[in-house]
Amino acid sequence: MESGRFEAVLAALRSAADSDKAQECVGYMERNRDRMRYAEFRAAGLCVGSGVVESACKSIVGMRLKRSGMHWTVDGANYILALRCCIQSDRYEDFGAHRSTET
């Protein structure tokens, strides 16, 4: 949890978990405990919100694939998105190396 008090939050949920949905929530938190180390992630300078990813999806995917009149096959869309992601992240060499090994 944000404050590093994961166990306290989990204990509170367990004590209130009298419904199926509450039990689902407890199970989810227990299974994903390692992904919820927000204080540690922030201390390492990592982003813990979804806004950055959502923005990237809009600019990388939306600006390229959702233009007026565009129609894509799944393979074509996957190819162009892989290329676009490599270009936008300055890793174009990775794209060329990967694609040259495909048949």
C-alpha positions in Angstrom: 0.0 0.0 0.0 1.1 3.6 -0.4 2.1 4.0 3.2 3.7 0.5 3.4 1.0 -0.8 5.7 -0.2 -3.6 3.5 -0.8 -6.1 6.4 -3.0 -3.6 8.3 -5.1 -3.0 5.3 -5.3 -6.7 4.5 -6.3 -7.5 8.1 -9.1 -4.9 8.0 -10.4 -6.4 4.8 -10.3 -9.9 6.2 -12.4 -8.8 9.2 -15.0 -7.2 6.9 -14.9 -10.0 4.3 -18.4 -11.3 4.8 -19.4 -11.3 1.1 -18.1 -13.1 -1.9 -16.9 -9.8 -3.4 -15.0 -8.9 -0.2 -13.4 -12.4 -0.3 -12.4 -11.9 -3.9 -10.7 -8.6 -2.9 -8.8 -10.3 -0.1 -7.7 -13.1 -2.5 -6.7 -10.5 -5.2 -4.6 -8.6 -2.7 -2.9 -11.7 -1.4 -2.1 -13.0 -4.9 -0.7 -9.6 -6.0 1.1 -8.6 -2.8 4.4 -8.3 -4.7 2.9 -5.8 -7.2 1.6 -3.5 -4.4 4.9 -2.3 -3.0 4.0 1.3 -3.9 6.2 3.0 -1.3 9.2 1.0 -2.5 8.4 1.7 -6.1 8.1 5.4 -5.5 11.3 5.5 -3.5 13.0 3.9 -6.6 11.6 6.7 -8.8 9.1 4.5 -10.5 5.6 5.5 -11.7 2.8 3.7 -9.9 -0.2 5.2 -11.7 -1.8 4.2 -14.9 -1.9 7.7 -16.4 1.5 7.4 -18.1 0.5 4.1 -19.8 -2.9 5.4 -20.8 -1.3 8.5 -22.4 1.2 6.3 -24.2 -1.6 4.1 -25.5 -3.4 7.2 -26.8 -0.4 8.7 -28.5 1.3 5.5 -29.8 -1.8 3.4 -30.7 -4.5 6.0 -31.3 -2.6 8.4 -33.3 -1.4 5.7 -35.7 -4.1 3.1 -35.9 -7.3 5.1 -35.4 -7.0 7.6 -38.2 -10.0 8.2 -40.5 -10.4 5.5 -43.1 -7.8 3.1 -41.7 -8.4 -0.6 -41.7 -6.0 -3.1 -40.2 -5.5 -6.8 -40.1 -4.3 -8.1 -36.7 -0.9 -8.9 -38.1 -0.6 -5.6 -39.8 -1.6 -3.7 -36.7 0.8 -5.7 -34.5 3.7 -5.0 -36.9 3.1 -1.3 -37.2 2.7 -0.9 -33.4 5.9 -2.8 -32.8 7.7 -0.6 -35.2 6.1 2.6 -33.8 7.0 1.6 -30.2 10.6 0.9 -31.2 10.9 4.3 -32.9 9.3 6.2 -30.1 11.6 4.6 -27.5 14.7 5.0 -29.6 15.1 1.3 -30.0 14.8 0.9 -33.7 17.8 -1.5 -33.9 15.8 -3.9 -31.7 13.0 -4.0 -34.2 15.2 -4.7 -37.1 17.2 -7.4 -35.3 14.0 -9.1 -34.2 12.3 -8.9 -37.6 15.3 -10.1 -39.5 15.1 -13.5 -37.7 11.5 -14.1 -38.7 10.6 -16.2 -41.7 
